[in-house]
Amino acid sequence: MKAAEAVRSEFLKKVESSRGRLVDLCCELIATPSENPSGDTSAIAAKVSAVLGEIPGMVLERIEPKPGIVNLVGRIFCGSPGRRLVLNAHLDTFPVGDASLWTVQPFGGKRDNGRIYGRGSCDMKAGLACALEAATLIAAEREHLHGELVLTLVGDEETGGKWGTSYLLENVPHAAGDAMLSGDAGSPHVLRFGEKGLVWLEVSAGGLSNHGAHVHLGRNAIDALLTALNRIATLKDMRCPLRDDILDAMKEARPVSEPISGEGEFQTLSSVTVNIGTIEGGQAMNLIPANAKAQIDIRIPPGLTTSEIIARISEMVSDLPDVSFRVLSSTEPNVTDPGHEIVQRTLVNAQAMLGDKVVRNMRVGMSDARLYRDHGVPSVVYGPSPHNMGGADEFVDEEDLYTVFHVHALTIYDYLSATNAPDANFI
């Protein structure tokens, strides 16, 4: 056995022996509430800071851009110069909601039959625990690794990331790197290399009110709104010019990914989707409504842009004088090359752990990885399966927790063991 292989083999043994600590740490993190709203992450940041403070060679920064929203940036410098790999995780979780619907304590971190229960268990206290334990093991190996490992542990992910990842990328140069790995919720069988873009839209219509029996004397705002909405709904028929490598990866992923994420995921990922989320208007059934509005969630695959979607909507409603719209928020589709080193290293380690039923795919929802990709940092999301995420009795499978940790730890080790050449032979 070559020296490098022997050292990696010893590292693997350390990974395998860390399972008990990993589970205990995940339970401890769940036991520290960090609901958003309110968005206060000071308590969980203090807990995590104590863990990071025990890691040899860790350089830790506490960054609080807004009262209560605490971000942590931890740095581990390796024994020789090289690339910077970022681990990104969010400290905040969804709120508990109606506690009476829970059959376990939301912040109990209860273990039962191979599951760990509690708010944030799968989104993403599990991924956070994986990052912390992986950093602990990497720190012990740092003298014969190259470059730097950075942890960006952020607040504000659940509400968009303005004061979390976005703030760090705009204000802390070392929060970015040559690649990023996230343990946000997903599936150990599907690593995600990209996300759809979105346009959030509010469409308004005006009219002229009168009695409902005298329709000839008024203009119905709801009728005008419905005309606009029916036109906007046809966006789903737009042709989406996906790149061949992205489409090929999605097709290859389909037999594995759809049984996990639901039949129809491929169609959703590869097309424009339009969801009319809210609609309101009118005062009474026997009055002609003078005002109406709706809010729409439009998601777009890579190959289209938000400006194309907005321009198309403008054309659709241009002949409707009572209708106007405004863009509430927009994000471009974002993709890391499916063949990029960080994608391939993660895939190789996941396949070694789980067999050949591990695939690369796009992600339907959004994560902070989009902010890294927009910043030019190739990024992968590889995390545990979500169970009751955002609902009562949220839990994470212990096997998922360990698998994600195992794959992350080895991917970090391999990435920081490699030469700095972008075309390094990594498979």
LONU-158978 format. One record per residue: x, y, z of N, C-alpha, C, O in turn; residue in three letters. Coordinates in steps of 0.001 Angstrom, whole numbers, plus 500000, padded with zeros to 6 digits. Layout:
BEGIN
XYZXYZXYZXYZALA
...
// end
This chain:
BEGIN
500848498796500000500000500000500000500879501248500000501794501355500817MET
500617502190499100501382503419499040501168504234500304500166504072501000LYS
502120505109500593502054505900501828500777506726501892500110506753502926ALA
500423507409500785499225508247500775497976507417501012497062507849501715ALA
497933506213500423496777505339500617496688504864502055495597504724502607GLU
497845504616502660497853504170504052497342505268504982496601505003505929ALA
497749506503504695497294507625505519495790507814505360495083508047506341VAL
495300507715504128493858507850503915493096506722504598492013506935505144ARG
493662505532504563493022504397505223492903504635506722491892504286507331SER
493927505224507311493866505549508749492822506631509005492127506597510020GLU
492713507578508099491693508621508247490297508003508173489408508383508935PHE
490104507062507268488821506396507135488427505693508434487257505703508818LEU
489391505093509100489105504436510375488623505451511418487740505156512223LYS
489208506633511390488775507682512316487354508133512006486567508406512912LYS
487034508209510711485674508560510313484685507523510840483644507870511397VAL
485018506270510660484117505191511074483941505144512587482894504722513079GLU
484953505572513318484865505533514786484162506755515367483988506843516582SER
483754507700514518483168508961514987481650508930515079481036509929515453SER
481043507816514749479584507770514635478887508160515945477942508949515935ARG
479343507617517046478700507913518323478774509389518677477786509974519121GLY
479948509998518482480096511429518754479191512262517848478601513253518278ARG
479095511843516590478282512561515622476813512581516046476170513630516011LEU
476290511437516442474891511349516857474651512199518101473662512928518177VAL
475547512106519067475399512903520287475406514400519973474626515166520538ASP
476295514803519070476397516214518706475123516683518019474641517780518302LEU
474575515880517128473341516246516444472217516458517457471458517421517347CYS
472105515570518437471073515707519475471269516989520282470300517670520618CYS
472508517311520586472796518528521360472433519782520569471920520745521140GLU
472690519780519279472360520936518445470848521128518345470360522258518386LEU
470110520031518213468647520113518166468104520702519461467107521424519451ILE
468758520394520574468283520841521885468468522340522102467982522889523091ALA
469161522998521190469337524450521278468465525111520222468807525063519040THR
467344525730520609466413526301519628467047527414518798467848528203519300PRO
466674527464517521467141528546516637466089528815515574466395528840514382SER
464845529015516005463727529198515096463830530528514339464290531542514864GLU
463385530475513095463356531673512257462048531719511489461836530903510592ASN
461148532671511825461323533694512849461275533097514263460661532054514486PRO
461923533766515195462415535121515247463743535365514532464085536510514235SER
464478534315514259465736534486513563466942534693514457468051534889513960GLY
466747534654515771467858534853516698468689533576516759468209532536517210ASP
469937533660516303470824532492516302471942532607517319472930531876517246THR
471792533523518270472874533744519224473108532522520115474257532203520420SER
472044531832520538472218530676521424472882529516520702473813528908521230ALA
472410529200519490473029528099518760474454528465518349475329527599518311ILE
474691529732518044476051530162517697476987529983518878478145529605518699ALA
476499530252520088477325530058521277477652528580521466478780528229521809ALA
476655527708521240476884526268521346477911525800520325478830525050520653LYS
477749526247519096478660525835518030480056526411518261481055525742517995VAL
480128527636518750481430528248519041482207527428520062483427527295519960SER
481500526879521047482167526045522056482751524792521422483839524351521791ALA
482021524214520461482541523031519762483749523406518919484769522717518956VAL
483646524490518161484754524917517307485976525307518120487111525126517679LEU
485736525845519316486844526258520163487712525111520630488847525324521058GLY
487192523893520554487962522712520958488778522115519815489542521173520024GLU
488618522658518608489312522101517448490693522737517323490791523959517207ILE
491754521949517343493108522507517220493293523266515915492890522796514851PRO
493903524438516000494203525220514812493033526005514258493171526662513226GLY
491879525955514916490703526668514414490820528160514697491100528566515825MET
490604528975513667490531530429513803489060530813513602488488530563512541VAL
488459531414514616487015531612514623486650533090514649487221533868515413LEU
485697533468513809485151534826513794483646534762514059482955533873513563GLU
483158535704514837481720535855515090481268537145514415481794538220514706ARG
480298537039513521479876538180512714478370538342512881477599537437512560ILE
477957539512513390476550539766513698476105541038512954476137542132513517GLU
475697540888511701475342542074510904474040542736511329473787543895511000PRO
473225542003512053471953542499512552471725541882513916471995540693514089LYS
471236542641514905471109542105516255470389540751516291469266540609515807PRO
471068539771516874470504538439517019470838537479515902470820536265516108GLY
471143537994514720471498537122513590473013536963513590473749537810513085ILE
473451535862514167474889535621514358475372534610513322474771533551513139VAL
476468534956512650477152534061511722478523533726512293479138534539512982ASN
478987532527512000480320532106512418481142531722511190480643531063510278LEU
482394532139511178483323531731510127484535531105510805485254531764511556VAL
484746529833510530485884529123511093486878528748510008486485528354508910GLY
488173528871510312489211528588509319490227527609509891490689527758511022ARG
490567526604509083491634525659509428492662525720508316492362525384507170ILE
493877526148508645494956526247507663495742524944507652496142524431508697PHE
495955524422506451496678523158506317498187523398506278498655524533506363CYS
498926522312506150500374522392506296501097523043505146502245523458505303GLY
500459523147503987501087523800502837500015524542502054498827524257502201SER
500434525505501212499454526301500461498630525426499527499050524340499128PRO
497449525925499190496580525183498289495241525874498144495127527087498322GLY
494254525106497828492921525647497558492111525779498850492423525180499879ARG
491064526586498745490157526773499874488839526059499583488177526324498579ARG
488477525151500480487190524467500406486293524999501514486716525102502666LEU
485052525338501164484107525909502114483044524880502464482490524223501582VAL
482760524742503769481581524013504239480567525052504690480845525867505570LEU
479397525015504083478354525982504426477197525257505104476742524218504627ASN
476720525815506228475560525251506927474795526391507571475386527402507950ALA
473484526234507698472727527291508354472326526883509769471983525733510042HIS
472383527871510649472104527677512060470613527777512370470147527200513352LEU
469864528498511549468446528727511824467588527583511297468002526840510407ASP
466397527453511852465449526419511444464077527042511235463857528210511555THR
463163526254510697461767526662510682461254526767512118461838526173513024PHE
460174527511512337459556527529513663458922526177513985458666525368513093PRO
458673525950515276458021524717515717456588524633515209456095523552514889VAL
455923525788515137454511525779514772453657525369515960453982525694517102GLY
452585524670515704451672524229516756452295523063517512452321521938517014ASP
452796523332518714453498522299519494452582521149519875453061520048520146ALA
451263521382519902450332520324520289450284519199519249449812518102519545SER
450774519471518023450774518455516980451978517512517083452019516476516421LEU
452939517873517903454132517053518068453869515936519083453209516153520099TRP
454390514744518798454304513642519762455594513500520572455671512693521499THR
456606514294520209457866514338520958458172515796521256457574516695520665VAL
459096516029522165459511517395522460460238517979521240461189517370520750GLN
459812519139520745460446519693519549461940519929519694462680519877518711PRO
462386520190520922463816520432521141464421519373522058465370519635522797PHE
463848518170521993464336517083522845465513516335522271466297515747523017GLY
465656516346520943466717515547520337466567514071520668467556513380520911GLY
465335513590520677465052512208521078465508511224520018465295511430518823LYS
466141510151520472466525509044519596465523507904519781465199507520520905ARG
465040507373518655464083506284518741464125505469517453463825505973516371ASP
464501504211517590464466503270516471465221503784515245464724503731514120ASN
466425504278515491467266504730514386466943506111513864467442506508512811GLY
466112506853514585465759508209514178466119509202515275466150508861516457ARG
466388510429514864466606511528515808465536512571515511465446513092514400ILE
464722512868516531463582513767516356463890515170516877464689515348517797TYR
463237516159516268463307517523516771463318518535515647463677518230514510GLY
462915519753515992462907520810514979464315521074514479465241521307515256ARG
464447521031513183465734521246512547466582520005512420467714520085511942GLY
466069518850512834466898517634512817467429517336511421468612517036511261SER
466551517417510388467033517175509028467371518469508299468092518448507302CYS
466850519608508791467053520901508110467441521973509120466536522604509667ASP
468758522238509422469787521314509014470784521064510152471994521186509964MET
470260520712511335471157520412512443472002519170512141473132519055512614LYS
471449518241511350472230517073510951473413517496510092474548517091510346ALA
473146518310509074474230518786508216475239519615508980476437519556508700GLY
474763520389509944475657521184510784476560520278511605477762520520511708LEU
475980519229512191476782518274512971477840517613512090478977517416512519ALA
477465517274510868478433516664509939479600517604509670480754517176509649CYS
479302518885509464480363519861509192481301519996510382482520520043510213ALA
480740520057511581481563520232512783482442519016513039483625519157513350LEU
481876517835512911482662516625513167483704516407512078484819515969512362GLU
483343516713510828484319516581509742485483517547509951486640517182509743ALA
485179518774510361486242519762510615487159519293511740488372519497511687ALA
486575518668512753487377518157513868488387517125513379489551517152513779THR
487943516218512517488849515183512016489883515762511050491050515371511079LEU
489457516687510202490387517287509237491474518069509959492632518057509541ILE
491105518748511042492099519533511787493244518660512270494393519102512303ALA
492941517423512646493985516514513129494906516051512006495995515542512271ALA
494480516221510751495278515790509596495904516961508857496563516769507834GLU
495708518158509358495991519348508557497447519480508141497719520088507106ARG
498379518949508884499792519153508567500197518509507252501130518986506605GLU
499527517443506836499893516836505548498829517064504477498785516349503477HIS
497967518068504692497012518483503670497428519835503093498352520476503592LEU
496738520258502041497086521497501351495910522462501382494759522052501236HIS
496202523739501571495168524748501447494471525064502755495109525178503802GLY
493153525204502686492410525740503824490975525211503789490353525117502731GLU
490477524874504961489071524527505128488388525674505861488845526097506923LEU
487286526180505292486521527270505902485102526796506175484472526181505315VAL
484604527081507364483215526826507701482461528148507745482833529050508496LEU
481414528269506952480530529433507028479203528936507594478430528274506903THR
478952529261508846477789528775509587476900529979509844477256530875510610LEU
475747529994509204475035531254509014473627531243509617472991530199509762VAL
473175532443509958471779532677510263471058533143509011471686533422507990GLY
469740533224509094468938533888508056468763533074506782468305533637505787ASP
469097531792506746468888531021505519467412530826505237466981530910504087GLU
466629530564506282465214530253506080464427531454505541463336531282504999GLU
464966532655505685464275533846505195465060534549504094464902535754503895THR
465903533810503379466510534346502172468005534535502179468613534579501110GLY
468628534649503344470077534716503414470707536094503356471932536205503298GLY
469892537160503371470442538513503251471477538795504330472526539376504048LYS
471187538386505574472083538670506695472957537475507048473682537498508043TRP
472886536435506230473690535247506449474721535072505346475703535813505279GLY
474493534085504480475467533787503430475707534973502503476850535254502143THR
474641535673502112474837536833501231475746537865501878476646538406501235SER
475506538132503149476316539137503845477780538705503894478676539512503649TYR
478023537428504213479408536958504295480108537042502945481255537482502867LEU
479434536629501895480070536657500576480366538080500112481314538307499360LEU
479565539023500555479775540421500170480818541119501036481414542107500607GLU
481045540620502244481866541364503197483058540611503773483931541231504381ASN
483120539315503602484210538517504172484876537734503039484345536707502616VAL
486023538191502540486621537566501351486852536065501495486653535318500537PRO
487267535614502674487562534187502830486312533344503070486425532142503310HIS
485110533952503010483879533161503046483644532461501710482879531499501641ALA
484294532937500652484252532281499345485471531380499209486409531466500003ALA
485453530517498203486579529612498019486602529034496623485936529531495715GLY
487380527973496462487488527304495170486344526327494938486056525961493798ASP
485691525902496020484534525019495929483797525072497257484359525470498278ALA
482518524662497231481709524646498451480904523350498522480415522841497513MET
480782522836499736480025521625500014479034521921501123479400522485502154LEU
477766521540500915476719521791501902476006520491502246475816519632501385SER
475612520350503515474858519192503973473395519496504172472740518847504987GLY
472856520476503444471439520810503565470594519612503131471072518719502431ASP
469336519608503557468467518450503348468346518075501880468266518947501014ALA
468332516789501606468222516285500239468022514790500238466934514303500546GLY
469067514055499893469054512598499934470477512091499780471216512618498948SER
470894511085500552472226510519500353472399509856498990473524509585498571PRO
471287509592498292471371508966496980471382509972495835471544509587494677HIS
471210511263496147471159512282495090471946513510495527471552514208496462VAL
473063513772494847473769515021495123473291516057494115473060515744492947LEU
473145517298494583472523518348493781473573519350493322474318519896494135ARG
473627519587492015474648520469491448474066521776490916474810522606490394PHE
472753521978491036472168523214490529470749523400491027470139522479491569GLY
470235524599490835468886524942491286468193525807490236468835526588489534GLU
466888525655490143466111526497489244466120527941489738466331528210490920LYS
465890528845488823465705530241489193464253530511489506463397529644489331GLY
463977531722489972462586532057490279462280533509489952463161534368489927LEU
461021533748489707460461535095489642459209535074490507458266534333490229VAL
459203535882491547458002536055492364457323537339491905457938538403491833TRP
456056537208491602455334538249490890454033538584491608453352537699492124LEU
453697539867491635452373540286492080451669540942490897452169541914490330GLU
450525540415490534449732540935489426448502541620490003447784541036490814VAL
448259542857489587447119543634490090446205544019488939446652544247487815SER
444924544085489243443941544519488244442990545521488874442607545382490035ALA
442618546515488114441640547508488545440348547354487776440296546661486759GLY
439322547992488257438030547925487603437157549099488022437651550106488529GLY
435891548961487812434933549991488209433795549300488950433103548448488393LEU
433611549676490211432619548996491037431208549463490728430970550624490396SER
430279548521490849428857548816490735428109547616491291428726546648491735ASN
426803547674491268426005546556491751426180545360490814426298545509489597HIS
426193544170491419426413542980490622425342542700489602425582541943488661GLY
424156543288489750423100543111488759423265544029487560422624543832486527ALA
424124545031487696424293546037486648425696545929486040426470546886486050HIS
425996544761485521427360544523485031427724545453483880428904545688483622VAL
426708545990483182426991546898482065427505548252482544427974549053481735HIS
427422548518483852427840549808484406429201549731485122429685550733485649LEU
429800548562485136431078548427485837432106547656485022431815547177483926GLY
433291547543485560434366546706484985434872545801486090435318546276487135ARG
434806544520485866435134543538486896436646543297486955437234542757486018ASN
437271543709488079438725543564488226439140542099488271440225541753487803ALA
438300541237488824438647539817488899438652539200487501439506538371487189ILE
437705539602486668437720539111485286439023539483484592439637538655483919ASP
439441540736484761440699541183484143441891540405484693442792540017483949ALA
441882540182486011442972539440486635443023538011486110444101537499485806LEU
441864537363486002441835535985485518442349535881484088443026534914483738LEU
442036536851483279442570536855481915444089536890481933444750536149481206THR
444635537765482775446095537858482891446691536565483427447706536092482915ALA
446075535992484447446613534771485052446585533605484076447521532807484033LEU
445528533505483300445456532423482317446557532549481267447096531548480796ASN
446880533774480912447972533973479945449319533633480580450142532948479972ARG
449536534110481793450817533851482472451014532358482704452142531868482668ILE
449939531643482939450045530199483168450621529464481962451161528368482111ALA
450516530050480769451051529395479576452577529450479511453174528866478607THR
453211530142480452454679530125480511455210528697480640456332528398480229LEU
454389527828481213454829526445481402455077525736480076455700524674480047LYS
454599526310478990454799525713477668456043526253476960456337525851475835ASP
456778527167477617457991527711477006459027526612476790459179525714477618MET
459726526694475681460827525768475425462010526146476320462364527320476433ARG
462612525144476951463751525380477855465004524740477268465127523515477282CYS
465937525540476751467131524994476098468202524553477099469226525218477259PRO
467953523430477767468926522909478731470196522445478029470141521867476944LEU
471348522704478663472617522196478153472595520668478136471963520045478990ARG
473277520068477173473263518617477026473785517906478278473219516895478692ASP
474867518429478889475439517727480039474493517782481239474423516832482020ASP
473770518886481385472803519003482474471626518070482233471197517352483136ILE
471109518084481015469973517229480682470336515757480798469534514957481281LEU
471541515389480360471977513987480450472051513539481906471633512430482241ASP
472589514409482779472673514068484193471281513906484798471050513003485602ALA
470359514781484412468993514699484928468294513424484471467576512792485246MET
468504513047483206467901511815482691468479510590483395467752509661483746LYS
469798510601483595470440509487484288469957509387485731469840508292486282GLU
469675510548486342469244510567487740467801510117487916467433509638488988ALA
466994510261486901465537510087487032465115508768487700464272508800488597ARG
465665507612487302465202506368487919465505506274489422464823505551490149PRO
466520506999489881466868506996491305466178508142492028465655507973493129VAL
466183509305491399465727510521492071464209510586492208463703511021493243SER
463470510157491174462007510294491242461354509416492312460409509871492956GLU
461808508185492531461214507423493642461432508077495001460677507827495940PRO
462465508915495107462744509616496353461947510912496435461328511202497459ILE
461962511687495361461384513028495381459981513113494783459340514162494857SER
459507512035494198458162512023493661458134511967492145458937512610491469GLY
457185511181491617457025511081490179456696512458489604455860513185490140GLU
457357512797488521457162514107487912458266515094488214458259516207487689GLY
459225514704489058460318515622489398461097516037488154461456517206488010GLU
461362515088487253462119515415486049461418516485485241462054517434484784PHE
460110516344485058459346517328484302459379518680484989459509519714484333GLN
459262518674486312459305519926487068460658520610486927460727521828486762THR
461736519826486994463074520392486902463380520933485511464121521906485376LEU
462823520319484489463208520659483114462270521644482447462444521942481266SER
461276522162483167460312523075482557460035524265483466460368524258484651SER
459422525280482884458944526412483674457712525956484455456825525308483901VAL
457661526295485733456469525998486529455856527308487006456559528280487283THR
454543527311487094453789528502487504452829528098488611451940527275488393VAL
453002528666489787452106528396490899451461529706491357452144530605491848ASN
450123529804491188449385530966491684449120530706493163448252529913493528ILE
449889531393494004449882531079495428448807531791496223448254531221497164GLY
448501533031495861447445533776496545446636534544495516447143534935494465THR
445361534751495844444497535571495000443454536219495894442908535575496790ILE
443179537485495652442192538185496466441538539287495656442115539814494705GLU
440315539624496057439608540706495376438126540670495693437568539620496012GLY
437504541821495602436070541910495812435683542048497267436454541743498176GLY
434438542526497461433911542722498809432700541844499086432523541366500207GLN
431862541627498067430654540831498231430266540261496881430635540802495839ALA
429517539162496903429194538505495643428282539344494759428236539128493548MET
427555540296495339426648541109494531427195542505494254426446543433493950ASN
428540542639494366429212543875493984430276543578492935430977542571493025LEU
430396544449491946431463544319490955432763544761491605432843545891492086ILE
433793543903491637435043544255492315435845545301491551436013545216490334PRO
436329546278492287437135547338491675438620547019491708439403547632490982ALA
439023546051492556440440545715492682440597544207492901439751543560493519ASN
441688543673492383442032542270492600443537542104492398444161542850491644ALA
444100541124493077445530540871492884445842539406493182445094538718493876LYS
446938538966492651447417537596492873448927537613492979449587538494492426ALA
449478536632493693450923536461493791451290535104493202450632534096493462GLN
452350535101492407452695533930491597454152533560491812455027534426491850ILE
454403532269491953455748531709492062456073531040490729455456530040490362ASP
457049531600490006457464531061488711458895530545488853459786531289489264ILE
459116529278488516460462528684488606460949528348487199460193527838486373ARG
462224528642486940462750528498485581464037527674485577464901527869486432ILE
464167526751484615465366525927484507466541526717483944466351527791483372PRO
467746526194484102468893526815483430468693526765481919468162525794481379PRO
469117527807481262468875527954479829467917529093479555467885529636478451GLY
467127529460480574466282530643480508466772531645481548467494531276482474LEU
466385532903481400466773533935482356465530534622482901464458534566482297THR
465687535265484041464566536002484621464128537137483709462936537436483630THR
465062537771483024464692538877482131463828538383480977462920539091480542SER
464099537173480471463267536605479414461846536363479917460877536637479208GLU
461726535858481123460408535581481697459635536881481906458456536972481566ILE
460306537882482465459634539162482735459216539836481437458134540416481354ILE
460077539761480423459726540350479126458516539650478516457647540294477929ALA
458469538318478662457337537565478117456043537950478834454998538083478198ARG
456109538127480144454919538526480902454458539917480466453260540161480321ILE
455405540821480259455042542164479792454276542101478483453284542809478309SER
454728541255477557454029541089476283452623540534476494451671540954475836GLU
452509539586477418451231538916477643450135539853478149448961539671477825MET
450513540842478933449505541707479560449480543108478964448758543980479447VAL
450268543323477916450400544683477368449081545239476827448890546455476795SER
448181544369476405446909544845475852445782544847476889444613545011476541ASP
446138544666478160445147544670479240445331545949480047446152545977480964LEU
444590547005479731444849548315480341444603548352481847445148549213482538PRO
443799547442482361443508547454483801444483546604484613444350546497485832ASP
445461546000483938446356545044484609447773545604484675448271546192483715VAL
448407545409485823449826545749485990450475544648486826449787543832487440SER
451795544639486842452493543655487685453785544264488193454323545215487624PHE
454266543680489288455586544049489806456311542798490266455700541849490758ARG
457621542814490099458462541685490510458815541863491980459403542871492372VAL
458450540876492785458747540920494215460159540434494514460828540951495409LEU
460604539443493762461942538880493964462303538059492738461425537527492059SER
463591537955492457464020537118491336465416536568491596466254537218492221SER
465640535377491111466936534712491217467185533942489927466306533224489450THR
468366534087489369468687533370488142468909531879488431469345531521489526GLU
468615531019487469469018529612487616470524529538487833471269530369487315PRO
470969528555488590472399528460488889472832527008488868472158526131489407ASN
473968526772488236474425525404488000475937525325488167476668526218487738VAL
476391524259488789477800523881488764477956522790487716477128521882487638THR
478993522869486921479242521865485891479146520469486515479864520182487473ASP
478268519586485991478142518242486570479440517449486577479583516496487343PRO
480388517837485725481674517160485693482745517803486546483888517346486547GLY
482395518875487286483379519580488084483947518676489183483287517748489651HIS
485168518969489574485862518129490556485071517936491846484985516813492344GLU
484488519008492402483793518862493676482565517969493528482203517244494454ILE
481922518026492348480786517140492084481262515698491987480678514796492588VAL
482336515493491218482818514138490986483408513504492240483202512317492491GLN
484129514277493017484679513716494262483556513288495208483616512217495811ARG
482538514130495329481416513777496193480722512530495674480380511637496449THR
480513512466494361479852511319493756480641510030493981480065509004494341LEU
481943510082493772482781508891493939482715508378495379482597507174495606VAL
482789509281496340482749508843497740481366508342498142481248507411498938ASN
480321508959497592478968508489497894478725507113497281478105506254497909ALA
479209506903496063479041505600495430479853504526496141479418503377496225GLN
481013504881496649481801503919497411481081503520498694481229502395499170ALA
480310504436499246479580504190500492478284503424500238477951502509500991MET
477547503789499181476185503280498989476019502399497756474945501833497550LEU
477048502271496939476901501529495704476604502464494548476725503683494674GLY
476212501879493411476087502683492196474781503461492104474593504211491146ASP
473880503312493058472609504038492998472718505405493665471895505769494506LYS
473740506150493278473903507542493682474040508347492398474815507988491512VAL
473286509430492302473218510169491047473404511662491291473338512136492425VAL
473638512395490197473723513859490209472440514422489604471937513910488603ARG
471923515469490215470695516043489697470592517504490086471339517997490932ASN
469652518184489452469262519522489869468418519419491140467989518333491529MET
468189520565491777467381520640492990466155521497492694466271522561492084ARG
464973521035493126463747521766492863463693523055493668463400524119493123VAL
463977522963494972463922524130495838465240524878495882466172524573495137GLY
465304525868496771466475526739496855467259526476498123466699526059499137MET
468543526720498063469428526651499221470462527767499093470491528483498092SER
471299527908500100472347528924500025473412528588498988474260529426498681ASP
473379527374498446474319527042497369474134527973496181475094528259495466ALA
472909528452495959472671529364494832473494530632494978473965531194493989ARG
473668531087496231474423532314496476475903532096496194476586532989495690LEU
476394530907496521477784530584496204477986530474494696478970530989494164TYR
477068529811494007477207529697492547477140531071491895477901531358490971ARG
476233531920492368476162533279491828477453534043492083477778534976491349ASP
478190533654493117479462534289493461480633533636492723481788534008492932HIS
480333532668491865481376532013491082482037530839491748483106530405491317GLY
481415530301492811482012529185493554481275527891493208480091527772493523VAL
481931526919492572481284525637492281480803524984493579481546524914494557PRO
479548524503493580478931524079494834478090522826494660477467522603493622SER
478094522014495715477328520774495766476520520759497063477012521160498118VAL
475273520293496969474474520018498163474308518506498268473769517864497367VAL
474777517951499376474656516513499636474279516352501101475117516498501990TYR
473002516048501340472519516018502715471550514889502963471265514106502058GLY
471031514790504193470130513701504564468731513902504010468355515012503631PRO
467972512833503965466583512919503499465746513722504483465903513565505694SER
464847514591503978463971515349504867462734514535505256462047513987504394PRO
462465514464506534461271513796507031460496514784507895460986515241508927HIS
459283515107507461458432516077508167459121517435508303458935518133509300ASN
459905517801507310460627519064507359459634520227507416458774520358506545MET
459756521059508431458844522174508615457550521797509305456761522678509647GLY
457308520499509520456090520040510167456369519445511535457478519536512061GLY
455334518832512100455478518196513417456284516903513296456259516225512269ALA
456995516585514372457778515347514476458823515215513367459026514128512826ASP
459476516312513037460597516260512104461654515298512637461925515260513837GLU
462248514518511729463311513616512167464312513384511046464038513628509871PHE
465482512905511452466508512487510517466886511049510851466979510684512023VAL
467103510237509826467580508875510043469052508901510439469852509619509839ASP
469401508117511449470803508063511871471699507551510751472841507993510626GLU
471198506625509935472003506119508817472292507224507817473407507325507304GLU
471290508059507536471514509202506647472546510152507226473442510618506523ASP
472411510433508516473349511328509192474770510831509030475661511594508657LEU
474988509554509308476344509016509226476834508975507778477997509280507514TYR
475965508603506843476380508542505443476842509904504944477884510014504298THR
476062510943505245476433512296504809477767512705505422478637513238504732VAL
477924512456506712479189512778507378480352512027506733481387512621506433PHE
480185510737506523481228509898505933481657510463504577482848510620504311HIS
480677510765503724480976511268502377481612512653502444482569512928501719VAL
481095513523503300481678514856503434483121514772503916484005515413503348HIS
483360513991504953484710513928505531485718513447504499486802514019504380ALA
485377512403503752486313511869502769486462512802501567487548512910500997LEU
485386513470501184485485514421500075486382515602500454487203516046499651THR
486224516102501663487096517182502139488546516720502141489434517414501645ILE
488773515537502705490134515005502786490748514863501392491888515269501165TYR
489991514289500469490518514076499121490776515393498400491787515539497714ASP
489866516352498553490015517643497887491250518377498399491994518963497612TYR
491472518350499698492616519052500281493906518235500217494980518739500547LEU
493800516986499796495004516178499568495557516374498172496731516108497915SER
494698516846497262495057516915495850495977518085495572496121519002496381ALA
496597518026494398497391519160493942496463520310493608495245520139493558THR
497037521484493378496243522665493079495801522734491631495009523603491266ASN
496297521839490807495944521914489390494463521652489212493940520688489772ALA
493763522499488435492324522321488255491972521020487536490852520524487660PRO
492940520461486774492674519211486077493310518023486785493662517024486157ASP
493453518147488121494044517061488892493278515765488652492051515775488544ALA
493999514655488569493358513354488369492743512910489693493457512457490587ASN
491420513039489822490789512833491110489919511585491165489325511306492207PHE
489825510832490089489048509589490126489999508409489973489561507259489976ILE
// end
